Amino acid sequence: MRTGIAGAAAATFAANRAQGAVRFEVHRKDGATRRGDLHESGSLRVRFPSPEDDGLSAMFVNTAGGIAGGDRFEVAITAGEGARLTLTTAAAEKVYRAPGVAARLDISLNVAAGAHLSWLPQETILFDRARIHRTFDIDLAEGASLLLCEIVVFGRAAMGETMRHGEFVDRWRMRRAGRLVFVETIRLDGDIGEKLARPAIANGGCAIGTALIVPGDEALVERIREASESFGGEVGISAWNGFAMARFCAQDAARLRADMMTVLGSASLVPLPRLWLN
């Protein structure tokens, strides 16, 4: 009897999980970036505001209202030769408590020669006992450029909320001209609050961020370091293998967001999405 009840509960849980996928490609035509084939399914949608200059902007919308345990989302974007694409989200993404299976988000980005892709979502907020696994698989052709930033907030400090326990797994893989040039996996689980308090991890900070900039060199690093006196949190940046990476840690999301905007302003000729400026 108990087995039957447990099986029914599991089936009900699975049936109520959100799933969504967005796959599309953009290409350059008549001097401007145009949208090509588009596939949407489930609760994940993408909208294209009015074009600015010769590039194209896209905004993701999750109609599920957030991410919960067991949810599955997939994003696959291809920027064709010479295209220019900027992606963001309509709002900060919230990841809620997951008593069982972790949520999963898989992101695939392909950028052709001479193309530029800016991945600039608003922050991801993890509530207490949230569980999520995220992967980035990035393929860049020779001569492609990329600006990718992610901000993760552990609890809403402004609301007096903290994330004490949960699971956050973030796996990044980047290839350039078919060669693997960057590999990283971050895993925080169990007592996340205690781990974030450690000096070698976040020193009590509740917001972390990463900006990946391709191409990137020491000249870019020095240009960003010139703005170091304006940073409200901790920011470190270095360059190797033809790209640069900036790391961020702050006591609150607003401070980290301001630091990220300063770095992005120095690193890219692409304007920030308007939603970042509200």
C-alpha positions as CSV (number, residue, x, y, z in Angstrom):
1,M,0.0,0.0,0.0
2,R,2.8,2.4,0.9
3,T,4.6,1.6,-2.3
4,G,1.5,2.5,-4.3
5,I,1.0,5.8,-2.4
6,A,4.7,6.7,-2.9
7,G,4.5,5.8,-6.6
8,A,1.3,7.9,-7.1
9,A,3.0,10.9,-5.3
10,A,6.1,10.6,-7.5
11,A,3.9,10.5,-10.6
12,T,2.0,13.6,-9.5
13,F,5.2,15.4,-8.7
14,A,6.6,14.6,-12.2
15,A,3.4,15.7,-13.9
16,N,3.6,19.1,-12.3
17,R,7.2,19.8,-13.2
18,A,7.8,22.7,-15.7
19,Q,9.6,22.0,-18.9
20,G,10.6,24.4,-21.6
21,A,13.0,24.8,-24.5
22,V,14.0,27.6,-26.8
23,R,16.2,27.0,-29.9
24,F,16.8,29.5,-32.6
25,E,19.4,30.9,-35.0
26,V,20.2,34.3,-36.3
27,H,22.1,35.3,-39.4
28,R,23.3,38.5,-41.1
29,K,21.3,39.7,-44.1
30,D,21.3,43.0,-46.0
31,G,23.6,44.5,-43.4
32,A,21.6,43.6,-40.3
33,T,21.0,40.6,-38.1
34,R,17.8,38.7,-38.8
35,R,16.1,35.9,-36.9
36,G,16.0,32.5,-38.6
37,D,14.3,29.3,-37.5
38,L,12.7,29.4,-34.0
39,H,11.4,26.6,-31.8
40,E,9.7,27.2,-28.5
41,S,8.0,24.6,-26.2
42,G,6.7,24.5,-22.7
43,S,6.9,27.5,-20.4
44,L,10.0,29.0,-21.9
45,R,9.6,31.8,-24.5
46,V,11.8,34.3,-26.3
47,R,10.8,37.8,-27.5
48,F,12.6,40.1,-29.9
49,P,12.3,43.9,-29.1
50,S,12.8,46.4,-31.8
51,P,16.2,46.1,-33.5
52,E,18.9,48.5,-32.5
53,D,21.5,49.4,-35.1
54,D,22.5,46.3,-37.1
55,G,22.2,43.9,-34.2
56,L,19.3,41.9,-32.7
57,S,18.2,41.7,-29.1
58,A,16.3,38.8,-27.5
59,M,14.6,38.5,-24.1
60,F,13.7,35.2,-22.4
61,V,10.5,34.8,-20.5
62,N,9.7,31.9,-18.1
63,T,5.9,31.7,-17.9
64,A,6.2,29.2,-15.1
65,G,7.1,32.1,-12.8
66,G,10.4,30.5,-11.6
67,I,12.2,27.2,-11.3
68,A,11.3,24.5,-8.9
69,G,12.7,21.0,-8.2
70,G,12.5,18.6,-11.1
71,D,12.0,21.4,-13.7
72,R,13.9,21.0,-17.0
73,F,14.8,23.9,-19.3
74,E,17.0,23.9,-22.5
75,V,18.3,26.8,-24.5
76,A,20.2,26.4,-27.8
77,I,21.4,29.5,-29.7
78,T,23.3,29.8,-33.0
79,A,24.7,33.1,-34.2
80,G,25.6,32.8,-37.9
81,E,28.6,34.4,-39.6
82,G,28.8,38.2,-39.0
83,A,25.6,38.3,-36.8
84,R,25.3,40.3,-33.6
85,L,23.0,39.1,-30.9
86,T,22.3,40.3,-27.3
87,L,20.3,38.1,-24.9
88,T,18.8,38.9,-21.6
89,T,15.9,37.9,-19.3
90,A,12.7,39.8,-18.5
91,A,13.4,39.6,-14.8
92,A,15.6,37.9,-12.2
93,E,15.1,34.1,-12.3
94,K,14.1,32.6,-9.0
95,V,14.9,29.0,-8.0
96,Y,12.7,27.7,-5.3
97,R,13.0,25.0,-2.6
98,A,13.4,21.5,-4.1
99,P,12.7,18.7,-1.6
100,G,13.6,16.0,-4.2
101,V,15.1,16.0,-7.7
102,A,17.2,19.1,-8.6
103,A,16.1,21.4,-11.4
104,R,18.2,21.4,-14.6
105,L,19.1,24.1,-17.1
106,D,21.2,23.3,-20.2
107,I,22.5,26.1,-22.3
108,S,24.2,25.7,-25.7
109,L,25.8,28.7,-27.5
110,N,27.3,28.4,-31.0
111,V,29.0,31.5,-32.5
112,A,30.3,31.5,-36.1
113,A,33.3,33.4,-37.5
114,G,32.9,37.2,-37.3
115,A,29.7,36.9,-35.1
116,H,29.2,38.4,-31.6
117,L,27.0,37.0,-28.9
118,S,26.3,38.8,-25.6
119,W,24.7,36.6,-22.9
120,L,23.5,39.1,-20.3
121,P,20.7,37.6,-18.1
122,Q,19.6,39.3,-15.0
123,E,20.6,37.6,-11.8
124,T,19.5,34.1,-10.6
125,I,18.2,34.1,-7.0
126,L,18.4,30.8,-5.0
127,F,16.0,30.4,-2.1
128,D,16.8,28.3,0.9
129,R,17.0,24.6,0.0
130,A,16.9,25.3,-3.7
131,R,18.6,22.7,-5.9
132,I,19.8,23.3,-9.5
133,H,22.3,21.9,-12.0
134,R,23.3,24.2,-14.8
135,T,25.5,23.6,-17.8
136,F,27.0,25.9,-20.4
137,D,28.4,24.4,-23.6
138,I,30.0,27.1,-25.8
139,D,31.4,26.6,-29.3
140,L,33.2,29.6,-30.8
141,A,34.6,29.7,-34.4
142,E,37.9,31.4,-35.0
143,G,37.2,35.1,-35.1
144,A,34.0,34.9,-33.1
145,S,33.5,37.1,-30.0
146,L,31.5,36.5,-26.8
147,L,30.5,38.4,-23.7
148,L,28.9,36.2,-21.1
149,C,27.9,37.1,-17.6
150,E,26.1,35.3,-14.8
151,I,25.1,36.5,-11.4
152,V,24.0,34.1,-8.7
153,V,22.4,35.4,-5.4
154,F,22.1,33.1,-2.4
155,G,19.0,34.4,-0.7
156,R,17.4,37.9,-0.8
157,A,19.3,39.9,1.7
158,A,17.0,42.9,1.2
159,M,14.1,40.7,2.4
160,G,16.0,39.3,5.3
161,E,16.3,35.9,3.6
162,T,19.3,33.7,3.5
163,M,20.1,30.4,1.8
164,R,21.4,28.0,4.4
165,H,21.1,24.6,2.6
166,G,20.7,23.5,-1.0
167,E,22.7,22.5,-4.0
168,F,24.2,24.6,-6.8
169,V,26.2,22.8,-9.6
170,D,27.5,25.0,-12.5
171,R,29.4,23.3,-15.3
172,W,31.0,25.4,-18.1
173,R,32.8,24.1,-21.2
174,M,34.1,26.4,-24.0
175,R,35.7,25.4,-27.3
176,R,37.4,27.7,-29.7
177,A,37.9,26.5,-33.3
178,G,37.1,23.0,-32.0
179,R,39.7,23.1,-29.2
180,L,38.7,22.9,-25.6
181,V,40.1,26.1,-24.0
182,F,38.1,26.5,-20.8
183,V,36.6,23.9,-18.3
184,E,35.1,24.6,-14.9
185,T,32.7,23.0,-12.5
186,I,31.5,24.8,-9.4
187,R,29.7,22.7,-6.8
188,L,28.1,24.1,-3.6
189,D,25.9,21.8,-1.6
190,G,24.9,20.8,1.9
191,D,25.3,23.7,4.4
192,I,25.9,26.4,1.7
193,G,25.5,29.2,4.2
194,E,28.4,28.0,6.3
195,K,30.5,27.5,3.2
196,L,29.9,31.0,1.9
197,A,31.0,32.4,5.2
198,R,34.5,30.9,4.8
199,P,37.1,33.5,3.8
200,A,38.5,31.3,1.0
201,I,35.0,30.9,-0.6
202,A,32.9,34.1,-0.3
203,N,33.9,35.6,3.1
204,G,30.3,36.1,4.1
205,G,29.1,37.4,0.7
206,C,25.8,36.2,-0.7
207,A,26.3,37.2,-4.3
208,I,28.8,35.9,-6.8
209,G,29.3,36.5,-10.5
210,T,31.4,35.6,-13.5
211,A,32.1,37.5,-16.8
212,L,33.7,35.7,-19.7
213,I,35.1,37.9,-22.4
214,V,36.3,36.7,-25.8
215,P,38.7,37.9,-27.1
216,G,40.4,39.2,-24.0
217,D,44.0,40.2,-23.3
218,E,46.2,42.0,-20.7
219,A,45.3,45.4,-22.1
220,L,41.7,44.7,-21.3
221,V,42.6,43.5,-17.9
222,E,44.5,46.7,-17.2
223,R,41.6,48.8,-18.5
224,I,39.2,47.2,-16.1
225,R,41.6,47.4,-13.2
226,E,41.7,51.2,-13.7
227,A,38.1,51.2,-12.4
228,S,39.0,49.2,-9.3
229,E,38.5,52.1,-6.9
230,S,34.8,52.3,-7.8
231,F,34.1,48.6,-7.0
232,G,31.8,48.0,-4.0
233,G,32.7,44.3,-3.7
234,E,35.6,42.1,-4.6
235,V,36.5,41.8,-8.2
236,G,39.4,39.8,-9.8
237,I,40.2,39.6,-13.5
238,S,42.8,37.8,-15.5
239,A,43.4,36.8,-19.2
240,W,44.8,33.6,-20.8
241,N,44.2,31.5,-23.8
242,G,43.0,34.5,-25.7
243,F,40.1,35.4,-23.4
244,A,39.5,37.2,-20.1
245,M,37.5,36.3,-17.1
246,A,36.3,38.5,-14.2
247,R,35.1,37.1,-10.9
248,F,32.8,39.0,-8.5
249,C,31.8,38.6,-4.9
250,A,29.7,41.0,-2.8
251,Q,27.6,41.3,0.3
252,D,24.5,42.0,-1.7
253,A,23.2,41.7,-5.3
254,A,22.9,45.4,-5.9
255,R,26.6,46.0,-5.2
256,L,27.6,43.1,-7.4
257,R,25.3,44.2,-10.2
258,A,26.9,47.7,-10.1
259,D,30.4,46.2,-10.3
260,M,29.4,43.9,-13.2
261,M,28.0,46.9,-15.1
262,T,31.3,48.8,-14.6
263,V,33.3,45.8,-16.0
264,L,30.9,45.2,-18.9
265,G,31.0,48.9,-19.8
266,S,34.8,48.6,-20.1
267,A,34.8,45.3,-21.9
268,S,32.3,45.7,-24.6
269,L,31.2,48.1,-27.3
270,V,27.7,46.6,-27.1
271,P,25.3,48.6,-24.9
272,L,23.7,46.9,-21.9
273,P,20.1,45.8,-22.3
274,R,17.7,48.4,-21.2
275,L,16.3,46.1,-18.6
276,W,19.7,46.3,-16.8
277,L,19.3,50.1,-16.5
278,N,15.9,50.1,-14.8
